[in-house]
Amino acid sequence: MYAIIACGGKQYRVAEGDLVRVERLAAGAGSEVEFREVLLVKTDQQTYIGRPLVAGATVRGVVEGEGRSDKVLVFKYKKKKQYRRTRGHRQDFQDVRIASIRVGE
């Protein structure tokens, strides 16, 4: 059984027991989170496709850790004008272990 969820403007394919790296959530490490934006659920017998969401479907997980991604450098440059700017960005993330996938019927 697997599901496709939307979180932080991205979509993730998850199954029970998977560790997923998502954009930082309001929950702290060790707390439970519930994803209600479930776009698709595939079980052994049936596939539930949302229009746009699957009604009553939820995915629960536990936040296992937090961190920051590698630095991405942005470099601006204008030729012949002696203009150069370098700027860095590190995105916050959380690792979520998927505990259960439920389909409400």
Secondary structure, DSSP 8 states (H G I E B T S, - for coil): -EEEEEETTEEEEEETT-EEEEE--SS-TT-EEEE--EEEEE-SS-EEE-SSS-TT-EEEEEEEEEEE---EEEEEEETTTTEEEEEEE--EEEEEEEEEEE---
